[in-house]
Every structure is written in C-alpha cells, then in structure tokens.
Amino acid sequence: MSAPLDLLLMWHMHQPDYRDYATGEYTQPWVYLHALKDYSDMAAHLERHTRVHAVVNLVPILLDQIEDYVDQFATGRLRDPLLRLLRRDERQTLTDEERKLIASRCFSANHEKMVEPYPPYKRLRELHRVFNGDDAHAMAYLSDRYFDDLLVWYHLAWTGETVRRGSELIARLMSEGGNYSAQDRMALYELVGEVIAGIIPRYRALAEQGRIELTTTPHYHPLAPLLLDFNSAREARPTFKLPNAGRYSGGHARVRFHIDSALQTHARRFGTTPVGIWPAEGAISEALAEMFGEAGFAWTASSESVLAQSLQAARIIKVAEEWPAERARWLYRPWRLAADGPLLLFRDDRLSDLIGFEYAKWHSRDAALNLIAELDGIAARAERQQTPLVSIILDGENCWEHYPYNGFYFLEALYAALEGHPSIRTVTGKAVVDGQRHPPAELERLVAGSWVHGDFGTWIGSRDKNAAWDLLATAKQCFNLVMGSDRLTEAERAAAERQLASCESSDWFWWMGDYNPPEAVAAFDQRYRANLANLYRLLKLPAPHTLDVPLSHGTGQPETGGTMRRAT
C-alpha cells in the first residue's frame, strides 16, 4: 500500500474591477467570459467528483461584478458593450465604433486552442486579416452579418466545455457555423445569463454539502503588505528602490477596511464566516498575518519561496545550498508564527506551476498521472510516522485556455485518480485546522514576500510602478483631508471610499512594465489614471495634471534587475 499523503488543492478565482465608476460601464468583458468558461467548468468538475475535496478562493471584487452581471441580465439594463451588441436588434445597423469594438475584442482568445480548432471562427479571423482589421475603410466592405457571426463565435469559443456538452443550443450554433440570426444571438445571450446566474449558488451549494471550503481575500485584492509598509519590500530584496512617498498614509485602516468588507460580503453571500483567507498574490508579512489573526481567520497561505526565505532569516537553512535538498523536510507541514495566530500553509511552487504552465503541453491523462506520481514520490520519501501535507495553490481560471478543451480531460483524469487513490486524501484548510494529523511547527520569522519569486518586485521597485504608488499616495492624502471635513454627504463619502478601494487593487501595479503586452499595459495604465481622476472628482477636487501623463515608459523591471513572470 502507498504511503499516506494529504493534499490541499486550492483554486484561486480573481478578476480585477473592470468598471468605470464615472459611467458605470464595463471596460473589459473578462468577468463574464471567465464565468461562462472557467467558473462554470470548475464547479461542474467538483459537482461530478463527489469524493474530491478542495478549497475555492473567491475574491469579493470578482463576486461583486458577477452579481452586477446577474442584475444586468435580470433587468435588461446592460452596462457591458459586448453584451449590448450580442443582444442587438438586427434592424439596428452597426456604427463604425461598434464595428471597431467587435473587431478589436472578439479575437482576444488563445488562438491555438480557442480559434484554430473551429474552421468557421478561423475563417472570420482570416477575413479580418485580409481586410486589414485596423483599416476602417477596408472593413467597411464587410457586412453587419460578418460582425454578428464574429460576436457569436467569440462567445461560443469562451463557453465552458461542460456547458457545451449540456447545451443543445451551443451544439446547434457550432454545427451551423455562421449566418446567425438575431434570434440565435438572443438565445445565446440568454444562455450566458443563465450560466452566470448559477455561479455563486453552485459554489455555495458545494460548500454547504461539505465538498469544498470557500475562502476569501481582502476585498479589492490589494497588495496589503505594501499598504501597511513600503519597506516590507526590502525584507526579501534589500536593494529595492521604493516610491518617493515613503509610506501609504493610513494603510493599516485601509487593509482593515478590505478585510472587514470581505468578511461581511462573504457572510451575506454564503451564510457563513470564512475560516481561511488567501492574501492577494500570496503576499504576506508578519504585520498582515497578525491582522488576519485579529480578524478571526484560522489559516492563510503563501509560497514556498516565502518559507525558504523565512527559514534562512532564522538561520535554519542556507537557501541556495540547502533548500532543494531540504524542502521536503520543511515544506509539507503547517506553521504558526504566534501561538494565537493563523495557521500558515506554503504551496509547493513546482507542482502548482506544473498545472499552471506545463501540463497544458502534455496529453491530459499523462499529465494527471504524472502529478499523482509526484505526490506518491513525496509520500514515499517522507519520514516514517509523518503524513506530508502538500499544498497546491494556483489560479482556477487563467491556465485553462492553454489546455485542449479548457482542461476538461485533465481535470476529469486528475479528479478520478484522486478519488480512486488508496492513500491520497484531499483536504481543506479547515480540516487541517480542526484535525490532529498535522501539528504546526513554530516559525521564528516571516519574511514578507509573494508567490512571484518570493518578493514584491512585480508590484514595486521600478520607475513606472513606483510612480503609480506615488500617485496613489498623493490621492490618499487628499482623501484623508476631505474625509476629515464635512464637505461630503454620506453617500458621497461611500462613493469616494469605493473608488479609492478599487485604486488600491494590486492589478494596476502588476500590469506596469514592458514584460507585459504593450496594449495591455497601456489599457491598464489609462484605466488606473482615470480611476484616480474620478476619485478626485468624487472628492470635489481638481485632478492633478500628472494624471494626464502615461506612467509606462518601457522600464518595467525592478531597479535591482532580475526577471519577471506572470503568477499562475
């Protein structure tokens, strides 16, 4: 019989806030598209495999937007331009701007896995190239029917595999291939609405059945250790250049706001208080861990690189020489920083990244069985009488478009293998906290870091990123002054605080840098500055002229050097 092993499998679901608070319009469709494709599929796999337990982390700002989309479909008051166009009456001729929007948006998908397999969609793309999609004059030769078909195929490509297999409508539309009517578009629109309306109830039902544990993140996904103290970035990388602002005024209160709001909204949606919390980007520090404990969270998690640096700081290991050989001894157990603090779990970075980046290139069954073999190997090498606790934590949305069939066969094979394995037990964080199998070890120090290289270089340290922090720090000082006066009504104060919270999201800082696609950098740069400008408007203050100047100058690397990669 194989040696025993406990596996904590955690899927992190997050999208930044794509709403323009000045207009109420959505600037990108990624929330509803990921709901249609990924959140629906991930729920279906867990519903199907009843003996697999997992943790699903749902970020509140993502859930806010899903609920907003549910409201859009229920009321018909659409704030997403693509959905308005999908529902468009065919008697309404498309404007040049609408054509441009469809052409610019509706090829945003993994071309190898989401466009090439479908000849009708591929032909639409080839026509776009022939007519030079950036040339409005050339594109004018294409009829509205071309753009209607492109809209339909874009949504078909972004439909989850489990949704496709259960929908006669999707099968019919994909079989017909094109020449879609307004009735076809309306039927597809209604299906999208049904899928999105079911997302939150499905995850709540899985949690109520004891199949999954639902955890949360500080509400708007802030890089909380940096809000608390910019200097925390130097714990892992002492030579990082920090923003000129020096600190973020009132950062402790702001982090507390995000934590309290996450607790309140989670209880409203799911009827329970979350036991665990995943810090945005796995970014943790001693100060943040203490706040999690004060808020009542029993466990949290981060990256093995953070554990390695923490053990090095305590002089238990020398990371470069000893960590590869010693990681199994230290990694596969829970830790605790203080007697009354939350349990600390650290993910196996290599296994998490195999799912996030590598297994998409494999045959699905081979990939699943390879992961099982990796787990069996960890169990076999463990010390006698010790059951390893392996944490695999990664995004539950972004990697699947790189897999064939949205990861359907990989996840089916993996979950089936876990269900049938004689000695691998899938567990939740709450089960670890409540059980006796994994007594925590004492961690002397916790070096601040994230799940990207164990540091904060993806969010601070370069000219562009530091400039973004300086803009936010200045806006926060103005926020403090106005909020300390009686200039705003309660409703106006709430609107300003909501806009500030959105500006505090980690995503704005992540996207600054030339290691990301330039069009994405420009879009996030412009949106971030627009959000700050709207914050000044809500505070009834003039926006500074610095917000008119793009932040990105093509120098995205932290000034200490090194390389960047996208987090899983």
N, C-alpha and C positions, 0 to 999 in steps of 0.2 A: 504494500500500500504506500502511496506517495506521502511525503511529509506534509503536515498541515500548514496552511497559509491563509491569512485573512487579507482580502482585497477591498480597499475603499476606492471605488470608481466614482469620480465626481465630474459632472458635466457643467461647465460654466456658460451661462447664456447672457449675452450682453450686446446691446447696440447703443451708441450714443444718442443724445437727444437731437433729432433732425428737424425740430420745429422752429420756425421763425416766430418768435414771441411777439414781434411787432405786427405781423399779419395773420398769424395762426396757421399759415401754410407749411406743408412739409417740403423740405428742400431736397430730400432723397427718399427713395421708397424702401430702403433696406429692412426696416422693421417688419412691414407686412410681407415682404418677399421671403425673409428668413422664417417668419411664422408659417407661411404657406409651404415652404420646402423643408426646413430643418426642425423647428419646434414641433411640428406635426409628426414628422417621421420619428423623432427621438421619443416622443410619447408613445407612439404605436409600437415600437420595439419593446419598450418596457411593459406595455399592456399585454403584449403577446407572451413574454417570457416571465412567467409568474414567480419563478424561484430566484430571479436575479434582483438583488437589492442595489441601489445606487443613491448617490447624492446628486440633486439637481439644484444648482445655484441660479436663481432668477433675480437679476438686478432690478431694483424698483423702477428706475427710469425707463427700462425696457417695458416693464409691465404697465407703467403709465401710458406709454404710447400704444401698446396693444389694446388697452381699454379705450383709448381715444379712437382707434380704428374701429373697434366694435361699435362705438357710438356713431361714427360716420356712416357705417353700413345700416345701422338701425334707423337713423334719422334721414339719411339721404343727403345730408349736408357734408359734402366731400371737401376735405382740405388737402388732399393729395392729387396733384395734377394728372398723374398717370391713371389713377382710378377714374377721374372725371372723363378722361379720354376713352378709357375702356368702356364706360357706360354711355358714351356719346350717341345721340340720335343720328342715324346716317343721313338725315336731311340737313344736318349742320355740317357745312363744308369746313374742313380743317384750315386754320390760318397758317401763315408761314411760320409763326413762332411755335405753334403746336406741332407742325411737321418737324421742325428743328429739334424740339424736345424729344419726340418719339425716336428720331434717328440717332440722337446723341445718347439716349438712355437704354434703348432696347437691344443693344448688343453687349451690355455690361454683364457678362457671364463668362465662365470658363469655356473657351471656345472648343477645346478638345473634348470635354465631357458633356457640355450642355448645348453646343451648337452643331458641331460636326456630325454627331450621330443621327441628326434629323434632316434629311435632304431638303424638305421644304424651307426650313429655317436657314439652312446653309445657302439655299438659292437666294433668299432675301438678303443675306449678307453679301453675296457676290454681286447682286444688283446694286447694292449700296456702294460697293467699290467701283463698279463700272460707271455709275453716275456721280462719283466723287461726292461722298456724303457731306463734305464741308462746303460744297458749291450750291448755294440756294437756287441759282438759276438752272443748273443741271437737274437738281432734284425736282424742279417744278414739272418736269416731263413725266414724273411718276404720279399715278392717280391716288386718290384717297384710299382706295382698296388696298394698295400696297402697304400703307401705314396702318390700316386696320388689321391686316394679316400679321404685320410685324408686332403689333401690340399683343395680339392673341398668342403668337408663338413665344414671345418673351415670357408671358405668364405660364404657358404650358411648360417651358423649359425650367421655370422656377417652381413647378409643382412637385411636392414631395412624392417619392416613389410609392409610399404606402397610400397616398391619396389617389394616385393614378390607378393603382391596382383595384381600388374600390369604387371607381367612378366611371360609369358608362359614358358620361359627357366627355371626360378627358379622352377616353379611348376613341370616341367618335370624332372629336375635333382633330386629334393627331392622325387618325386614319384619313380623314378628308383632305388634310394638308393645306388648305387655303380657301380663298374666295368666301371668307366668313361673313355672315350677315350680322346685322345689329342684334338680332335675337340670339345668335351664337355668343356675341360678346356679352350680352346681358346675362345669359346663363352662366358663363364663365365668371363674370363679376359676382353673381350671387353665390357661386360655389366658393370663391375666395372668401367672401364674407362669412359663410358657414364654418369654414376651416378656422378662421381667425377667432370667431366667437367661441369655438370649442377649446382653444389652447389653455387658458387659465383653469377652467373647470376640469379638464382632463388631468392636469398635474395635481390639482387639489384632490381629485378622487384617488390617484395613485398614492398620495401621501396619507390620506385617510384610511386606505387599505393597508398601510404599513409597508408598502412596496418600495417607496423612496422616502428620503428625507429632503425636505425643502429648506435651503439656507438662503441667506440674503447677503447684500453688500451695502456699505454706506450709500445713501440713496442715489446720488447723481454720479457715482463712480469716481470720486475724487482720489488723487494720489495723496492719501491722507498724511503719511509721514512728512511730506513736504509742506502741507498746510500747517502742520504742527511746528516744523523747524526745517528751514532750508539746509541747515548744517548737517542734518541726518544723511544727506547725500555723500558727505565726506567720511562716513563711518566705513563704507566699503571702498571708496576711492578718494583718498585724502587730497588729491590734487585737483579735484573738480573745481572749475570756476563757477561761482554762484551768482545769482542775479544781483544787480546793484541795490535792490530794495532791502536786502539784508534779512528781512523776515516778512511773513504774511500776517498782518495785524489781525488779532482776534481769531487766529487759526484754531485754537482749542475749541472755542464756542462753535465755529463753523463745522468742525468734524463732529462735534456732539449733535449739531442740527441734522447732519446727514445720517448719523446712527439712529437718533430718535425717530426720524421720519421713516427710516427703513423698518424699524420695529412696528411703528403704528400702521403703516400700509400693509405690511406682511400679515399682521393680525386681522386687519379688515378683509383681506383677500382670502386668507386660508384658515382663519378661525383659530390659529394657534400662535404662540410666540416661538420664533426660530431659536433653535439650540446652538446652531453654528453660524459663523459668518466668514465669508471669503473676502478678504480685503481686495480692493480694486488692484488688478495687475499683480496679485500676491504680494503687494508692497506692505511690509510690516516693519515696525520699530518697537522698542521697549515701551515708549510712551503710548503708542497705539494699542499694543497688547493690553496695557493697563486699562485703557478706556474700554476695550471690549469686555474685560472682566467686570468693570464697574457697571456696564450696561446689562450684565447678566448672561452674556454668551459663555457657553461651556467649552467651546472649541473653535479654533481657527486654523489656518493653514498657510503655507508659503512654499518656497522652492528649496530643493536640497542644497543649492549653492549658498543660500542664506544660512542653513545649518552648518555647512562646511566652514564658512567664514566665522560663524559664532564659536565653533569649537576651536578654530585657530586662535581667535581672540582670547579664549580661555586657556590657551597653550596645551590643549589636549591633543591636537594634531597639527602637523605642518601640511597645509592643504596640497601644495604642488606635489610633494613627495608621497604623502601618506593617504590622501583621500581616496584615490581609485581602489586601493587595496583594502582600505578600512571602512568604506562607505556602508557595506552591508552590516557591519557591526553597529553603526550609529544611526543609520537612516530608517531602518524598518521597525521603529518603535515610536510611541508618542513622547513628548517632552512637556515640561512645565517650567515656566520662568519664575513664578512665585507660587507659594502654597495655595493662595486663593485666586490665582489667575487662570485663564482658559488653557485647556489642553492645546498643545502645538503639534500639528502634523506637518510633515515636509514631503512633498511629492517626489517620486522618482522621475527626475527630469528626462532620463534617457528613454524610459518606457513611454512616458507621456508624449515625447517628441516622435517616437516611432509611429504612434497613431496620428499625431498632428501633421507630420511631414513626410514620413517614409512609406508607410503601408499602402498609401494610395497607389504606389507604383507596383505593388505586388498583386498576385492572384489573391482574391479576397479570402478564400479558405486557408491558403498557405499563411497569409498574414495573421489570421486569427489563431491558428495552431502554433505559429511562432511565438506569439505573445503568451500563450498558455505554457509553452516550453520554457520561456524566460521565467515565468512565475514558478514553475516546477523546479527550475535550477536554483532559484533563490531559496525555496523551501529546503531543498536537499543540502544546501551549503550552510544552513542556519545551525546555530549551536543547539545541542540536544536540550530538550525541555523548553525551548524558546520558539513560539509561533510568530513568524515575521508578520508585521502589519505593513503592507505595501500600499502606498497612496499613488494613484494615477489620476492626475487632475489636468484638464485641458478644456479649451473651448468646445462647446457642443454644437457649433454652427459653421465655423469658417472653413474647416478642412473638408467637409463632405462634397463640395462641388468639384474637388480634385479626384474623388473616387468615382469609379463606374457606378451608375445607378444610385448616386447620392449616398454611397456607403451601405446600401441595403444588404448586400450579401456578406460584407464584412461584419456588420453588427449582428446579423442573424447567426452567422457562424460563431462569432465570439460569445454571444449570449447563450447559444445552445451548448457550446463547450463548457461554459461556466456552470450551467445548470446540471450538466451530467458529470462534472468532475467530482471524484470521491473525496478530495481533501482541500479544495479551494473554497473558502466561504466568503461570499460577498457581504460586506458590512457597511453600515452607515457610521457617521461620526458620533451620532447619539448612542449607537450600540457600543462603540468603543468607550465612550464616557461612562455609560451605565454598567459595562461588563467588568470582569476581573482578569481577562486574558492578557491585557497589555498595561501593566502598571507603568506610569510615566517616569522617565528619568529627569533629573534636575538639570536645567540649563543655566549655567552661571551667567552668561551674557547673550543678548540677542543683537547681532549686528544688523542695522537697518539695510534692507535690500528688497528686491522684487524677483519675479520669476523670469526676468530677462537678464541674464548674466549675473544675477545676484546684486545688481546695483540699480541706480535711478537714472543712468545715462540716456535712456530712451525718452526721458521727460524733462531733463535739466542738464546744464553743463555746456551747451553750445550757444552761440550768439543768438540764433533765432529763438530757441526755447527760453533762454534767459530773458530775452526781450519780451516774450509773451508773458512770462511771470511778472516782469516789471509793470506791464500794462495792467495786469490784474491787480497787483498790489496797490497801484495808484487808484484804481477804481474802488477798491475795497476801503481805502482811507476816506474817499468821498462818501461812500455808502455809510461808513461809521458816523460821519458828521451829520448827514441828513437824517439818519435813523435816530440820532440823539436829539433831534429837534421835533417840532410838531408840524412840520411842513406837509406831511403826507397823511392821508386818511388810512384807516386800517386796511382797506382793500388795496390802496396804492402801495403800502408797505409790503403786503403779501406778494404783490406782483414783482416788486423790486427784489425781494428775497428769492423768489423763484428764479428770476433771471440770473442773479448772482450765483445761485447754486448750479445752474446749467453752465455758467462760465468756469466753474471750478472743476469741471469734469477732466479726467486725465486725458481724454481722447484728443483735445485740442493740442496738447503739448506733444503727444505721441506723433502726430502727423507732421510736425515741423521737422524738416530735414530732407536732404537730397537722396537719401536711401529709399525714399518712398516715391511712387509715381508723381511726376510734376503736376499733373492735372488734379490729383487728389490733394496734394499739398496746397495748391492754390485755392481749391474749393474750401478746405478746412480753415486755411488762413483767413480768407474773406469772411467765412461764416463766423469765426471767432471774433474778429474785429467788429462785425455787425452786431453780434450779441453784446459786446461791451458798449457799443454806441447806444443800443437800445436800453442798456442798464442806466446810462447817463440820462437818457430821455425820461425813463421812469422815475429817476431821482430829481427830475426837473432842473438838470444842469446841462450846460453845453458840453458836447463831446470834444475831447482834445483833438487837435489836428493830427497827432501821431497815429490815430486810428485810420487815417486815410492812406497810410503808407504800408504796403505789404511787408510782412515780417520775414518771409522766406527769401534768403539770399544765396541758396545753394550751399550752405555750410552747416549741414545737419549733424555732423559728428561732434561729440563732446570734445572739448579742447584738450583732453588728456589723450586723445587718439582712440584706437580700437575700432571694432566693427559692430554693426548693429544687425539685428534680425528681428523679424516680427514675432511677437509672442504667439504661442499656439492658441 
